[in-house]
Amino acid sequence: MDEGEARAVLAAARVGGTAQEARLLALGENAVFAAGDVVVKVGRDAELLERARRELAVALWLAEAGVPAVRAAEPEPLLVEGHPVTLWHRLADPVRPAEPRDLAELLRLVHSLESPSFGLPPRELLSGVERWLRLAGDAVDPADAAYLRERRDGYAAAASALTPHLPPGPVHGDALPRNVHIGPDGPVLVDLETFSSDLREHDLVVMALSRDRYGLPAEAYDSFTRAYGWDVREWEGCSVLRGARETASCAWVAQHAPSNPRALAEFTRRVASLRDGDETVRWYSF
């Protein structure tokens, strides 16, 4: 789904003013638009409808628990031309960029919660690999796709055998500073679609990988671990969850390769670094 397709869905949904005036905020698994006083998320395909429903339920649950998080403007998703569409209250403009310590403080709140009454799925980090590779099609080397599938299977088996250090429970699932909005009243958690009930370590490995692969300064990572109270790298299972997330991150980029040469180049360099076992190769956010 490119921006033009997403805008066509937005126009058909007839929410938040005209589609032409809406401002694109992000284009990934969803297209996210600021449209009037709401934010509209347009999902890539109908397969994401159930996840959209769960994200709205999570938002209500977090509101009831007092966790600062984005709030839904409508309680149910729309299905427009085969795409799930959800509406969210638009947040005030940020007062500063989010920092790792802001994320850590919100994760401490989330990790203190019991599971909600509606239940959350496990954090199936690798479950999207097949769909992302399918969307990539012939744009990526079939040998690279086969390598990632084999790697996925190996890490899925290894992850299922891990013994956690922290008590399992609700996790954000994509715990990065970009999913924290710093408004006038402080940090707010956004992008709730990957909320799960699983090893809490999933949320912490994300930042460890950001330090090792994406250039997060060591001092910024240290501020995260101080604010959270523990460094996941001390846990013997860290390398397994890290490897699983690297695998998923490669496949996620692949879905953009058919329409974006930069995505194909990034996918190729990521896979090459995994094949070579070179953990020093810098990856670039996409």
Summary of the structure (lengths in Angstrom):
residues: 286
radius of gyration: 18.6
end to end distance: 15.7
largest distance: 51.8
contacts: 898
relative contact order: 0.13
helix: 47%
strand: 15%
